[in-house]
Amino acid sequence: MSYLTNLRDYFKQVKINNLIEDETIWIEMIETRNQLVHEYSSEFSREIFEKIENDYVEILEELYKNRKERLGNDLV
């Protein structure tokens, strides 16, 4: 099984467990991270940081909120 297939399966299961709404954006985030470590142009970096700010922070906060609701203060 490939790395990406494992990720897809993982995020599908996380979605089934109602921790995230859309596994596609999580896979995109991982792929973007992988691109970022190999790309050194400031333009590309700027684009990625905007994407992090506009798209990924929101889903990370959503995951944190969902986990906190399930675990209470144990997560903090």
SVG drawing of the C-alpha trace seen along z (x, -y; Angstrom):
<svg xmlns="http://www.w3.org/2000/svg" viewBox="-19 -36 34 38">
<polyline fill="none" stroke="black" stroke-width="0.4" points="0.0,0.0 1.3,-3.4 1.9,-6.3 -0.9,-8.3 -3.3,-5.4 -2.6,-4.9 -3.2,-8.6 -6.5,-8.5 -7.7,-5.6 -6.6,-7.2 -8.4,-10.5 -11.5,-8.6 -11.6,-6.9 -11.1,-10.2 -14.1,-11.5 -16.2,-8.5 -15.4,-9.2 -16.7,-12.8 -13.4,-14.5 -13.1,-16.2 -15.7,-17.1 -13.6,-16.6 -10.6,-14.3 -9.7,-15.8 -8.3,-19.1 -6.3,-17.1 -4.6,-15.1 -4.0,-18.3 -2.4,-19.9 0.0,-16.9 0.8,-17.1 1.4,-20.9 3.7,-20.3 5.7,-17.9 6.0,-20.4 7.1,-23.1 10.1,-21.2 11.4,-20.9 10.5,-24.3 12.6,-27.3 11.2,-30.2 9.8,-33.0 6.8,-33.3 5.8,-29.7 6.4,-30.0 4.2,-33.0 1.4,-31.2 1.6,-28.3 1.6,-30.5 -1.5,-32.3 -3.1,-28.9 -2.1,-27.9 -3.6,-31.0 -6.8,-30.9 -7.5,-27.2 -5.5,-25.0 -5.7,-27.0 -9.5,-26.7 -9.5,-22.9 -6.8,-22.5 -8.9,-24.6 -11.9,-22.5 -10.0,-19.2 -8.8,-20.7 -12.3,-21.7 -13.7,-18.3 -11.0,-16.5 -11.4,-18.9 -15.1,-18.2 -14.4,-14.5 -11.6,-14.6 -12.5,-17.7 -9.6,-19.5 -7.3,-16.5 -6.3,-17.8 -5.4,-21.3"/>
</svg>
